[in-house]
Amino acid sequence: MKPYLISEEPEGYILFTINRPDKRNAINDDVMNGLAEAIEKTEKSSAKALVITGAGEKAFCSGGDLSVFHELRTEEQAYHMLSKMAKILYRLLTLNKPTIAVMNGAAVGGGCEIATACDFRMAKTGIKAGFVQGTLCITTGWGGGTMLLEKIPVANALKMLMEARVYQADQLVDLGFVQSTYEGTEERGWKNKLVPLLSIEPEVLQAYKNLLLQKWNSSNLWVRMEKEVRNCAILWEGDKHHQQVDSFRNRK
């Protein structure tokens, strides 16, 4: 089974689906490469937007695949993986077309970082999401903390990062992390909420997105994200992190 799917939808957007439902749509190297491919395809196509979701009904994305990434022990090994994904998410963040995360299931850890890189986040009623990296004795490692502080009120961002817990969909709306919720099937749910955005001419959508990109270009956003990545890599090497990961995997 291919770990990701990319499709051009007749409504005028590109859909990227993390296709690892048996792994709760955890991210591995193949999915990273697939996301980069989807971003490039959207950039070069006439598509109005990029939508990201997960296969199945249980998870949008459960973050990095610990069965793979637990083998990374040193700071430099971790940095290689973390910086690769951070660069991809920066490309997603700065894509000059609207991006939407459809959180059709749970989103934790790196899954929330992917969602944060998108312009808008839709959540299915009843899902849970949170930046739980702190429970593994690390910080956000793909630039998600820096991006979150750009997206929602600072106190709410710090609350989500420092508490390292999951929140219900209605709480995520109150925090400003999720812009809208939906119920029901795909057709009657989140796709209907895309109609107003997709009815606007692409030149208008890109012009507004470029206003935001101008702001970020002047604020050294990538430099700040890269520092976040390096700090996470340092924590990754620590014994506390490896002990927590081992404990988590043994519980599973």
C-alpha positions as CSV (number, residue, x, y, z in Angstrom):
1,M,0.0,0.0,0.0
2,K,1.4,3.4,-1.0
3,P,2.0,5.5,2.1
4,Y,0.5,8.6,0.6
5,L,-1.9,9.6,-2.1
6,I,-2.0,12.7,-4.3
7,S,-5.0,13.5,-6.4
8,E,-6.2,16.5,-8.4
9,E,-9.9,17.0,-7.4
10,P,-12.5,18.3,-9.8
11,E,-13.4,21.1,-7.5
12,G,-10.0,22.7,-8.2
13,Y,-7.7,21.7,-5.4
14,I,-5.0,19.0,-4.8
15,L,-5.6,16.5,-2.1
16,F,-2.7,14.9,-0.2
17,T,-3.7,11.9,2.0
18,I,-1.4,10.3,4.5
19,N,-2.2,6.7,3.7
20,R,-0.9,4.7,6.7
21,P,-4.1,4.0,8.7
22,D,-2.6,0.9,10.3
23,K,0.1,3.2,11.8
24,R,-2.4,5.9,12.7
25,N,-1.0,7.8,9.7
26,A,2.4,8.3,11.4
27,I,5.1,10.1,9.4
28,N,8.1,8.2,7.9
29,D,10.6,9.2,5.2
30,D,8.3,8.2,2.4
31,V,5.4,10.4,3.7
32,M,7.8,13.3,4.0
33,N,8.9,12.9,0.4
34,G,5.2,12.6,-0.6
35,L,4.3,15.8,1.1
36,A,7.2,17.6,-0.6
37,E,5.9,16.2,-3.9
38,A,2.3,17.4,-3.3
39,I,3.6,20.9,-2.4
40,E,5.6,21.1,-5.6
41,K,2.7,19.8,-7.7
42,T,0.3,22.4,-6.2
43,E,2.9,25.2,-6.8
44,K,3.3,24.3,-10.5
45,S,-0.4,23.5,-11.2
46,S,-3.5,25.6,-11.7
47,A,-5.0,24.2,-8.5
48,K,-6.4,26.8,-6.2
49,A,-5.5,25.1,-2.9
50,L,-3.8,22.2,-1.2
51,V,-5.8,20.1,1.2
52,I,-4.1,17.6,3.6
53,T,-5.9,14.8,5.4
54,G,-5.4,11.3,6.7
55,A,-6.7,7.9,5.5
56,G,-9.4,6.2,7.6
57,E,-11.4,7.6,10.4
58,K,-9.2,7.3,13.5
59,A,-6.3,9.6,12.8
60,F,-5.3,12.6,10.9
61,C,-1.7,12.1,11.8
62,S,0.0,10.7,15.0
63,G,3.3,12.4,14.4
64,G,6.6,10.8,13.6
65,D,6.7,7.0,13.4
66,L,8.5,6.0,16.6
67,S,9.1,2.5,15.3
68,V,11.4,4.1,12.8
69,F,12.6,7.3,14.5
70,H,13.5,5.6,17.8
71,E,16.7,4.4,16.1
72,L,17.9,8.0,15.9
73,R,20.0,8.4,19.0
74,T,22.4,11.3,18.6
75,E,21.8,15.0,18.2
76,E,23.1,15.0,14.6
77,Q,21.0,11.9,13.6
78,A,17.9,13.6,15.0
79,Y,18.8,16.9,13.4
80,H,19.0,15.4,10.0
81,M,15.4,14.0,10.2
82,L,14.0,17.1,12.0
83,S,15.5,19.6,9.7
84,K,14.3,17.7,6.6
85,M,10.7,17.8,7.8
86,A,11.0,21.4,9.0
87,K,12.1,22.5,5.5
88,I,9.1,20.8,4.0
89,L,6.7,22.4,6.4
90,Y,8.3,25.8,5.8
91,R,7.6,25.2,2.1
92,L,4.0,24.3,3.0
93,L,3.7,27.3,5.3
94,T,4.9,29.7,2.5
95,L,3.1,28.1,-0.4
96,N,1.5,31.0,-2.2
97,K,-1.9,29.2,-2.4
98,P,-4.3,28.5,0.5
99,T,-3.6,25.3,2.4
100,I,-6.2,23.4,4.5
101,A,-5.6,20.7,7.1
102,V,-8.7,18.5,7.3
103,M,-8.3,16.8,10.7
104,N,-10.6,13.9,10.2
105,G,-9.2,12.1,13.3
106,A,-6.7,12.5,16.1
107,A,-3.7,14.7,15.6
108,V,-0.9,14.6,18.1
109,G,2.7,15.7,18.2
110,G,4.1,16.2,14.7
111,G,0.5,15.8,13.3
112,C,-0.3,19.1,15.0
113,E,2.8,20.6,13.5
114,I,1.7,19.7,10.0
115,A,-1.8,21.1,10.7
116,T,-0.2,24.3,12.0
117,A,1.8,24.8,8.8
118,C,-1.6,25.0,7.0
119,D,-3.5,28.3,6.7
120,F,-6.8,26.8,7.9
121,R,-7.6,23.8,10.1
122,M,-11.0,22.0,9.9
123,A,-11.7,19.3,12.6
124,K,-14.3,16.6,12.6
125,T,-16.5,16.9,15.6
126,G,-15.3,14.6,18.4
127,I,-11.6,14.4,17.4
128,K,-8.8,15.2,19.8
129,A,-5.5,17.0,19.1
130,G,-2.5,18.3,21.0
131,F,1.2,19.1,21.0
132,V,2.2,16.2,23.3
133,Q,6.0,16.3,22.6
134,G,6.7,17.5,26.1
135,T,5.6,14.1,27.5
136,L,8.6,12.6,25.6
137,C,11.0,15.2,27.0
138,I,11.4,17.1,23.8
139,T,10.0,20.2,22.2
140,T,8.3,20.6,18.8
141,G,11.0,19.6,16.3
142,W,9.6,20.5,12.9
143,G,9.1,24.2,13.6
144,G,5.6,23.8,14.9
145,G,6.1,25.9,18.0
146,T,7.4,28.9,16.0
147,M,4.6,28.5,13.6
148,L,1.9,28.2,16.3
149,L,3.1,31.4,17.9
150,E,2.5,33.1,14.6
151,K,-1.0,31.7,14.2
152,I,-2.9,32.0,17.5
153,P,-2.8,34.3,20.6
154,V,0.5,33.9,22.4
155,A,-1.0,32.8,25.7
156,N,-3.0,30.1,23.9
157,A,0.0,28.9,22.0
158,L,2.1,28.6,25.1
159,K,-0.7,26.8,26.9
160,M,-0.9,24.2,24.1
161,L,2.8,23.7,24.0
162,M,3.6,23.7,27.7
163,E,0.6,21.6,28.9
164,A,1.5,18.9,26.3
165,R,-1.9,17.4,26.3
166,V,-4.8,16.8,23.9
167,Y,-7.8,18.9,23.6
168,Q,-11.4,18.3,22.3
169,A,-12.5,19.8,19.0
170,D,-14.6,22.5,20.7
171,Q,-11.6,23.5,22.9
172,L,-9.4,23.7,19.8
173,V,-11.9,26.2,18.3
174,D,-11.9,28.3,21.5
175,L,-8.1,28.3,21.5
176,G,-8.1,29.6,17.9
177,F,-6.3,26.5,16.6
178,V,-9.3,25.2,14.6
179,Q,-11.3,27.5,12.4
180,S,-14.3,25.3,11.8
181,T,-15.7,21.8,12.6
182,Y,-17.8,19.5,10.5
183,E,-19.9,16.4,10.9
184,G,-20.9,13.6,8.6
185,T,-19.4,12.2,5.5
186,E,-16.6,13.8,3.4
187,E,-19.1,15.0,0.8
188,R,-21.5,16.6,3.2
189,G,-18.9,17.6,5.7
190,W,-15.6,19.4,5.0
191,K,-16.0,19.6,1.2
192,N,-19.0,21.9,1.6
193,K,-16.9,24.3,3.7
194,L,-14.4,24.7,0.9
195,V,-17.0,26.0,-1.5
196,P,-16.7,29.8,-0.6
197,L,-12.9,29.7,-0.8
198,L,-12.8,27.8,-4.1
199,S,-15.3,30.2,-5.6
200,I,-12.8,33.0,-5.5
201,E,-10.4,33.7,-8.4
202,P,-6.9,32.2,-7.8
203,E,-5.2,35.5,-8.4
204,V,-7.1,37.0,-5.5
205,L,-6.3,34.1,-3.2
206,Q,-2.6,34.3,-4.1
207,A,-2.5,38.1,-3.6
208,Y,-3.8,37.8,-0.1
209,K,-1.5,34.9,0.7
210,N,1.4,37.0,-0.5
211,L,0.6,39.7,2.0
212,L,1.2,37.2,4.8
213,L,4.4,35.9,3.1
214,Q,5.8,39.5,3.1
215,K,5.3,39.7,6.8
216,W,7.1,36.4,7.4
217,N,9.9,37.2,5.0
218,S,10.7,40.3,7.1
219,S,10.7,38.5,10.4
220,N,13.3,35.8,9.9
221,L,10.7,33.1,10.3
222,W,12.9,30.3,8.9
223,V,15.9,31.3,11.1
224,R,13.6,31.0,14.2
225,M,12.2,27.7,13.0
226,E,15.7,26.3,12.4
227,K,16.8,27.3,16.0
228,E,13.7,25.4,17.3
229,V,14.8,22.3,15.3
230,R,18.3,22.5,16.7
231,N,17.1,22.8,20.3
232,C,14.8,19.8,19.8
233,A,17.8,17.8,18.4
234,I,19.8,18.6,21.6
235,L,16.9,17.3,23.8
236,W,16.4,14.3,21.5
237,E,19.9,13.0,22.4
238,G,19.2,13.1,26.1
239,D,18.6,10.0,28.2
240,K,15.2,11.3,29.4
241,H,13.9,11.4,25.9
242,H,15.0,7.9,25.0
243,Q,13.7,6.5,28.3
244,Q,10.3,8.0,27.7
245,V,10.1,6.7,24.2
246,D,11.1,3.2,25.3
247,S,8.4,3.4,28.1
248,F,5.8,4.6,25.6
249,R,6.6,1.9,23.1
250,N,6.6,-0.8,25.7
251,R,3.1,0.3,26.9
252,K,1.9,-0.2,23.4
